Amino acid sequence: MYTKAALISAILAVAEARFSQEQIPVSDVSALSNFGNPGEAATLAGSVPGVLLAAANPCDKLTLADKIVSTLGNDPQVIAAAQNLVAAEQNFNPFAVSVPNICGDASLPATQELRGIVPLVDPAVTGSDVENANSETSLQSPFDSNGLSVADIMTAQGFSNFTVNGAAASGNANAGNNNNNNNNNNSGNTSGASSSATSAASATASATKCSGKAKSTTTAAAAATSSAASNNNNNNNAGNTSNNGNANNNNSGSSAQAGAGAVTDAVTGTFPGFQASSLGLDFGTCTPTVKFEESLNGRKPGEFTFQAQDPVVNKGQQEALNPNIIFNRICDQLGNVCGAADDAIAACKQAQADLGSGAKDASTADAWNEALGFAGVDINPDNAPQTGLVGHT
């Protein structure tokens, strides 16, 4: 009897020890106090435990990792701390579940330096030795992440003993799992659902569901005059896809009507809707313009930051003092979510190379928009109080 009780106590002690995983990345983020504004690193560090609790959405830690970079900058120390969070093990109760939850949103993390990294899993999970070795490897040499969610990457590297979470809300491919919440036909089959291209709300919902695996071949001129969904809105993904009740765009030749997707939101701000590039570049369903405004996302008065104007491009990123972070996000989303053509993505990356280290003022925002064919775009669509604005021509 004593032996049995001792064994149970030992098992419980081991299980309890595994429930401290949410604290491991905290010190790395707390150590970033020299970056960003006073108190920001501490606030971000305080958010770490919550995203690693057993009941947390696994996509939340990826969003937080992106926020660490967008808030504190892309110094190697900041990137390393954010990478460690991406790779962190989420708490796991082996007495309640047998497999972990993994994020299936292919747009997360948005920061390029954080992509291709896979997380540790609890040693109690079958196959954990393979996954934990992969996690260690990915921190040194990230795996291919083009158009893939973390769940997809893990499966590609030989570990699939998990439940996908987050894909249904984002419409991205699962790691070999079929999450057809609303009878969506995959691998080239159409859903049959339709919506009016003249409805801004429908166009916005459709745009947020697009996949970036197939590259668009339509011209910008055609994009400006054609339907946002052609009353078809079919999703033609190669692989398994998730739907959440809205019809998706076919990204093999995706197009959007000028002005479609216009929205004013308390968080993402004012977006005037889809615009076609004057340079003939096909950016798929998205508009890659940036804004430069004061006090975005609660910033103090007089502090200006950059942000993508299109809410689909901006999802998960928010704003940043460093324009290169936003430029990198835009180029990444064009391939992962927007269905942009290869030459358009190349133009975006060239503009990033040319302007990513530019002045942190309005002139850089104007130069970015002009480089991609959107000269003269309003970089203050929210009419923020432009106190002390410099560099705007």
C-alpha positions as CSV (number, residue, x, y, z in Angstrom):
1,M,0.0,0.0,0.0
2,Y,2.8,2.4,0.9
3,T,4.6,1.6,-2.4
4,K,1.5,2.4,-4.4
5,A,0.9,5.6,-2.6
6,A,4.5,6.7,-3.1
7,L,4.2,5.9,-6.8
8,I,1.0,8.0,-7.1
9,S,2.7,10.9,-5.3
10,A,5.7,10.7,-7.6
11,I,3.5,10.7,-10.7
12,L,1.6,13.7,-9.4
13,A,4.8,15.5,-8.5
14,V,6.1,15.0,-12.1
15,A,2.8,16.2,-13.6
16,E,2.8,19.3,-11.3
17,A,6.4,20.1,-12.4
18,R,5.3,20.2,-16.0
19,F,2.8,23.0,-15.1
20,S,5.5,25.6,-14.7
21,Q,6.2,25.9,-18.5
22,E,4.3,29.2,-18.7
23,Q,7.1,30.9,-16.6
24,I,10.1,29.8,-18.7
25,P,9.9,32.5,-21.5
26,V,9.1,35.3,-19.0
27,S,12.6,36.2,-18.0
28,D,13.7,36.5,-21.7
29,V,11.0,39.1,-22.3
30,S,11.5,40.9,-19.0
31,A,15.2,41.4,-19.9
32,L,14.2,43.5,-22.9
33,S,13.6,46.6,-20.7
34,N,16.1,48.6,-22.8
35,F,13.9,48.3,-25.9
36,G,10.7,50.2,-26.7
37,N,9.1,52.6,-24.2
38,P,9.5,52.3,-20.5
39,G,7.3,49.6,-19.1
40,E,6.5,47.9,-22.4
41,A,8.8,45.0,-22.0
42,A,7.4,44.3,-18.5
43,T,3.8,44.5,-19.8
44,L,4.6,42.0,-22.5
45,A,6.4,39.7,-20.1
46,G,3.3,39.8,-17.9
47,S,1.2,38.5,-20.8
48,V,3.4,35.5,-21.4
49,P,2.0,33.1,-18.8
50,G,-1.6,33.6,-19.9
51,V,-0.9,32.5,-23.5
52,L,0.9,29.3,-22.3
53,L,-1.8,28.0,-20.0
54,A,-3.3,24.7,-20.9
55,A,-6.6,26.2,-21.9
56,A,-5.1,29.0,-23.9
57,N,-5.6,29.2,-27.7
58,P,-2.2,28.1,-29.2
59,C,-2.4,30.9,-31.7
60,D,-2.4,33.5,-28.9
61,K,1.3,32.9,-28.1
62,L,2.2,33.5,-31.8
63,T,0.3,36.8,-31.8
64,L,2.1,37.8,-28.6
65,A,5.5,36.9,-30.2
66,D,4.6,39.2,-33.1
67,K,3.6,41.9,-30.7
68,I,6.9,41.7,-28.9
69,V,8.8,42.4,-32.1
70,S,6.4,45.1,-33.4
71,T,6.5,46.9,-30.0
72,L,10.2,46.5,-29.1
73,G,11.8,46.3,-32.5
74,N,13.9,43.7,-34.4
75,D,17.1,43.8,-32.4
76,P,18.6,40.3,-32.3
77,Q,17.9,40.1,-28.5
78,V,14.3,40.9,-29.1
79,I,14.0,38.4,-31.9
80,A,15.6,35.7,-29.8
81,A,13.1,36.2,-27.0
82,A,10.2,36.2,-29.3
83,Q,11.6,33.0,-31.0
84,N,11.8,31.3,-27.6
85,L,8.2,32.1,-27.0
86,V,7.2,30.6,-30.3
87,A,9.1,27.4,-29.4
88,A,7.8,27.3,-25.8
89,E,5.9,24.4,-24.5
90,Q,2.3,25.1,-23.6
91,N,1.0,23.7,-20.4
92,F,-0.5,20.2,-20.8
93,N,-2.5,18.0,-18.4
94,P,-1.9,14.4,-19.4
95,F,-4.7,13.3,-17.0
96,A,-7.2,15.3,-19.0
97,V,-6.0,15.1,-22.6
98,S,-3.6,12.9,-24.6
99,V,-2.4,15.3,-27.3
100,P,-1.6,19.1,-27.4
101,N,-3.3,21.9,-29.2
102,I,-1.4,23.5,-32.1
103,C,-2.1,26.6,-34.0
104,G,-3.4,26.1,-37.6
105,D,-3.4,29.7,-38.7
106,A,-0.9,30.0,-41.6
107,S,-0.7,33.8,-41.2
108,L,0.9,33.4,-37.7
109,P,3.4,34.3,-36.7
110,A,3.5,37.2,-39.1
111,T,7.1,38.2,-38.4
112,Q,9.4,36.5,-40.9
113,E,12.2,35.9,-38.3
114,L,9.6,33.9,-36.2
115,R,8.3,31.6,-38.9
116,G,9.5,28.0,-39.4
117,I,9.9,27.5,-35.6
118,V,7.9,24.6,-34.0
119,P,7.1,24.2,-30.3
120,L,8.2,21.8,-27.6
121,V,5.5,19.4,-26.4
122,D,5.0,17.6,-23.1
123,P,7.2,14.4,-22.8
124,A,4.0,12.5,-22.0
125,V,2.8,12.9,-25.6
126,T,3.6,10.0,-28.0
127,G,6.2,11.1,-30.4
128,S,7.4,14.0,-28.3
129,D,11.0,12.9,-28.7
130,V,10.7,13.6,-32.5
131,E,8.9,16.9,-32.0
132,N,11.2,18.2,-29.3
133,A,14.3,17.5,-31.4
134,N,12.6,19.3,-34.3
135,S,11.9,22.3,-32.0
136,E,15.5,22.6,-31.0
137,T,16.6,22.3,-34.6
138,S,14.1,24.9,-35.8
139,L,15.5,27.6,-33.4
140,Q,18.9,27.2,-35.1
141,S,17.6,26.6,-38.7
142,P,13.9,27.3,-39.2
143,F,11.9,24.9,-41.4
144,D,10.2,25.9,-44.6
145,S,7.1,27.9,-43.7
146,N,5.9,29.3,-47.0
147,G,2.1,29.3,-46.8
148,L,2.2,26.9,-43.9
149,S,0.8,27.1,-40.4
150,V,2.9,25.8,-37.4
151,A,0.7,22.7,-37.4
152,D,1.5,22.2,-41.1
153,I,5.2,22.5,-40.5
154,M,5.1,20.0,-37.6
155,T,3.3,17.5,-39.7
156,A,5.8,18.0,-42.6
157,Q,8.6,17.3,-40.1
158,G,7.2,14.0,-38.9
159,F,5.0,14.8,-35.9
160,S,1.2,15.0,-36.2
161,N,0.0,13.8,-32.8
162,F,-2.0,16.9,-31.9
163,T,-5.3,18.7,-32.3
164,V,-5.4,21.8,-34.6
165,N,-6.8,24.9,-33.1
166,G,-7.3,28.4,-34.7
167,A,-7.6,27.3,-38.3
168,A,-11.3,27.5,-38.5
169,A,-11.4,31.1,-37.6
170,S,-8.7,32.1,-40.1
171,G,-9.5,29.8,-43.0
172,N,-6.0,28.4,-43.3
173,A,-4.8,24.9,-44.0
174,N,-4.7,22.4,-41.1
175,A,-1.8,20.0,-40.5
176,G,-3.3,17.2,-42.4
177,N,-6.6,17.5,-40.6
178,N,-9.9,18.3,-42.2
179,N,-11.8,21.0,-40.3
180,N,-14.7,21.6,-42.7
181,N,-17.0,23.3,-40.2
182,N,-19.5,24.3,-42.9
183,N,-19.4,21.6,-45.5
184,N,-16.7,23.2,-47.6
185,N,-15.3,21.0,-50.4
186,N,-11.5,21.0,-50.6
187,S,-8.8,20.3,-53.1
188,G,-10.3,22.2,-56.0
189,N,-14.0,21.7,-55.2
190,T,-16.2,24.7,-54.9
191,S,-18.5,25.7,-52.1
192,G,-21.3,27.1,-54.1
193,A,-21.7,30.0,-51.7
194,S,-21.9,33.5,-53.2
195,S,-22.0,37.1,-52.1
196,S,-22.4,40.5,-53.8
197,A,-19.2,42.1,-54.9
198,T,-20.8,45.5,-54.1
199,S,-21.3,44.6,-50.5
200,A,-18.3,46.0,-48.5
201,A,-19.0,43.7,-45.6
202,S,-19.1,40.6,-47.8
203,A,-16.0,41.6,-49.6
204,T,-14.2,42.1,-46.3
205,A,-15.3,38.7,-45.0
206,S,-14.2,37.1,-48.2
207,A,-10.8,38.8,-48.3
208,T,-10.0,37.6,-44.8
209,K,-10.5,34.0,-45.9
210,C,-8.2,33.9,-48.9
211,S,-5.2,31.6,-49.1
212,G,-1.8,32.5,-50.4
213,K,-0.6,29.2,-51.9
214,A,-1.7,29.9,-55.5
215,K,-0.4,33.0,-57.1
216,S,-2.7,35.4,-59.0
217,T,-2.2,35.9,-62.7
218,T,-4.7,38.7,-63.3
219,T,-3.5,42.2,-64.1
220,A,-4.1,45.2,-61.8
221,A,-6.3,46.8,-64.4
222,A,-8.5,43.8,-64.5
223,A,-8.5,43.7,-60.7
224,A,-9.8,47.3,-60.6
225,T,-12.8,46.5,-62.8
226,S,-13.8,43.0,-62.0
227,S,-16.0,41.6,-59.2
228,A,-14.6,41.1,-55.7
229,A,-15.8,37.6,-55.8
230,S,-17.5,37.2,-59.2
231,N,-20.5,35.8,-57.3
232,N,-18.6,32.6,-56.9
233,N,-16.2,33.1,-54.0
234,N,-14.9,29.6,-54.3
235,N,-11.8,28.5,-52.4
236,N,-9.5,26.3,-54.5
237,N,-6.8,25.4,-52.0
238,A,-4.5,22.4,-52.5
239,G,-4.7,20.6,-49.2
240,N,-7.3,20.7,-46.5
241,T,-9.0,24.0,-45.7
242,S,-11.3,25.3,-43.0
243,N,-14.4,27.5,-43.5
244,N,-16.4,29.4,-40.9
245,G,-19.5,30.0,-42.9
246,N,-18.2,32.5,-45.5
247,A,-17.4,31.7,-49.1
248,N,-13.7,32.1,-50.0
249,N,-11.9,33.6,-52.9
250,N,-10.3,31.5,-55.6
251,N,-6.8,32.7,-55.5
252,S,-5.8,31.3,-58.9
253,G,-6.6,34.6,-60.6
254,S,-8.1,36.4,-57.6
255,S,-9.4,39.9,-58.2
256,A,-11.1,42.6,-56.3
257,Q,-13.3,45.6,-57.1
258,A,-11.9,49.1,-56.5
259,G,-13.2,50.2,-53.1
260,A,-14.2,46.7,-52.0
261,G,-13.5,45.9,-48.3
262,A,-13.8,49.5,-47.1
263,V,-14.1,49.5,-43.3
264,T,-13.8,51.8,-40.3
265,D,-12.8,49.9,-37.1
266,A,-11.9,51.1,-33.7
267,V,-8.8,48.9,-33.7
268,T,-7.6,48.7,-37.3
269,G,-8.7,52.2,-38.2
270,T,-10.1,53.5,-41.5
271,F,-9.4,51.5,-44.7
272,P,-10.8,53.1,-47.9
273,G,-11.0,49.7,-49.7
274,F,-9.2,47.9,-52.4
275,Q,-7.1,49.9,-54.8
276,A,-5.2,48.7,-57.9
277,S,-1.5,49.5,-58.3
278,S,-0.8,52.1,-61.0
279,L,2.3,50.1,-61.9
280,G,0.3,47.1,-63.0
281,L,1.4,45.0,-60.1
282,D,-1.2,42.4,-59.0
283,F,-1.4,42.3,-55.2
284,G,-4.2,39.8,-55.2
285,T,-7.1,40.7,-52.9
286,C,-5.0,43.1,-50.7
287,T,-3.8,46.7,-50.9
288,P,-0.2,47.0,-49.5
289,T,-0.3,50.6,-48.5
290,V,0.9,52.0,-45.1
291,K,-0.1,54.8,-42.9
292,F,1.9,56.9,-40.5
293,E,-0.1,58.3,-37.7
294,E,0.2,59.7,-34.2
295,S,-0.9,57.7,-31.1
296,L,-1.8,54.5,-32.8
297,N,-2.7,51.6,-30.5
298,G,-2.5,53.8,-27.5
299,R,0.8,55.3,-28.2
300,K,1.6,58.5,-26.3
301,P,0.8,61.9,-28.0
302,G,3.5,63.0,-30.3
303,E,4.7,59.4,-31.1
304,F,4.2,58.4,-34.7
305,T,4.2,54.8,-35.9
306,F,3.7,52.8,-39.2
307,Q,0.8,50.4,-39.8
308,A,-0.6,48.5,-42.8
309,Q,-3.8,50.1,-43.9
310,D,-5.5,46.9,-45.2
311,P,-7.0,45.1,-42.1
312,V,-6.3,41.7,-43.8
313,V,-2.6,42.6,-44.2
314,N,-2.5,44.1,-40.7
315,K,-4.1,41.2,-38.9
316,G,-1.9,40.1,-36.0
317,Q,0.7,42.8,-36.4
318,Q,-0.7,46.2,-35.2
319,E,1.7,49.1,-35.6
320,A,5.5,49.6,-35.1
321,L,8.0,52.4,-34.7
322,N,10.3,50.5,-37.1
323,P,8.9,50.7,-40.7
324,N,10.8,47.6,-41.7
325,I,8.7,45.5,-39.3
326,I,5.5,46.7,-41.1
327,F,7.1,46.3,-44.6
328,N,8.1,42.7,-43.7
329,R,4.6,42.0,-42.5
330,I,3.1,43.3,-45.8
331,C,5.4,41.3,-48.0
332,D,4.8,38.1,-45.9
333,Q,1.0,38.5,-46.1
334,L,1.0,39.1,-49.8
335,G,2.3,35.5,-50.3
336,N,0.6,33.8,-47.4
337,V,-2.9,35.3,-47.5
338,C,-3.5,37.7,-50.3
339,G,-2.7,35.6,-53.3
340,A,-0.4,38.2,-54.9
341,A,1.5,37.5,-58.1
342,D,5.2,36.6,-57.9
343,D,6.3,39.9,-59.5
344,A,4.2,41.9,-57.0
345,I,5.8,40.1,-54.1
346,A,9.2,40.7,-55.6
347,A,8.4,44.4,-55.9
348,C,7.4,44.5,-52.3
349,K,10.6,42.8,-51.1
350,Q,12.6,45.2,-53.2
351,A,10.8,48.2,-51.7
352,Q,11.5,46.7,-48.2
353,A,15.2,46.4,-49.1
354,D,15.3,50.0,-50.3
355,L,13.2,51.6,-47.6
356,G,13.3,49.3,-44.5
357,S,16.1,51.3,-42.9
358,G,14.7,54.6,-44.0
359,A,13.8,57.6,-41.8
360,K,11.1,56.9,-39.3
361,D,8.8,59.6,-40.6
362,A,6.1,60.3,-43.1
363,S,8.5,60.5,-46.1
364,T,9.2,56.8,-45.8
365,A,5.5,56.0,-45.7
366,D,5.0,58.1,-48.8
367,A,8.0,56.5,-50.6
368,W,6.7,53.0,-49.8
369,N,3.3,53.7,-51.2
370,E,4.7,55.3,-54.3
371,A,7.2,52.4,-54.9
372,L,4.3,50.0,-55.2
373,G,2.1,52.1,-57.3
374,F,0.0,54.0,-54.8
375,A,1.5,57.5,-54.9
376,G,-0.5,60.1,-53.1
377,V,-2.4,57.7,-50.8
378,D,-3.6,59.3,-47.6
379,I,-1.2,58.2,-44.9
380,N,-3.4,59.6,-42.2
381,P,-6.8,58.1,-43.1
382,D,-7.9,58.2,-39.5
383,N,-7.4,62.0,-39.2
384,A,-5.1,61.5,-36.2
385,P,-3.9,64.8,-34.7
386,Q,-0.6,65.2,-36.6
387,T,1.2,67.1,-33.9
388,G,4.9,67.8,-34.8
389,L,4.6,65.7,-38.1
390,V,7.8,65.9,-40.1
391,G,8.9,64.6,-43.5
392,H,5.5,64.7,-45.3
393,T,5.7,66.2,-48.8
